[in-house]
Amino acid sequence: MAAKPAAELKDRFPLQASAIEAAIAQSGHAPESLAYLPMVGRKSFWTVLHDPATADIVVFMPLDSF
């Protein structure tokens, strides 16, 4: 799965928009400069927001973005 623009998250998950905005704000990056990938744990799903230019992980949030 390829990373997708973080700005798409609010469109895909409108009920989680405030949590998504908070995670992006916590990152200190502009939404347009971030991408996201889903992450699977043993018992939970998370979303990783990262800088696609450097591949640095910026913030995690408990959201199943599959």
Stockholm file with secondary structure:
# STOCKHOLM 1.0

chainA/1-66         MAAKPAAELKDRFPLQASAIEAAIAQSGHAPESLAYLPMVGRKSFWTVLHDPATADIVVFMPLDSF
#=GR chainA/1-66 SS CCCEETTHHHHHCGGGHHHHHHHHHHHTSCGGGCEEEEEECSSCEEEEEECTTTCCEEEEECCCCC
#=GC SS_cons        CCCEETTHHHHHCGGGHHHHHHHHHHHTSCGGGCEEEEEECSSCEEEEEECTTTCCEEEEECCCCC
//
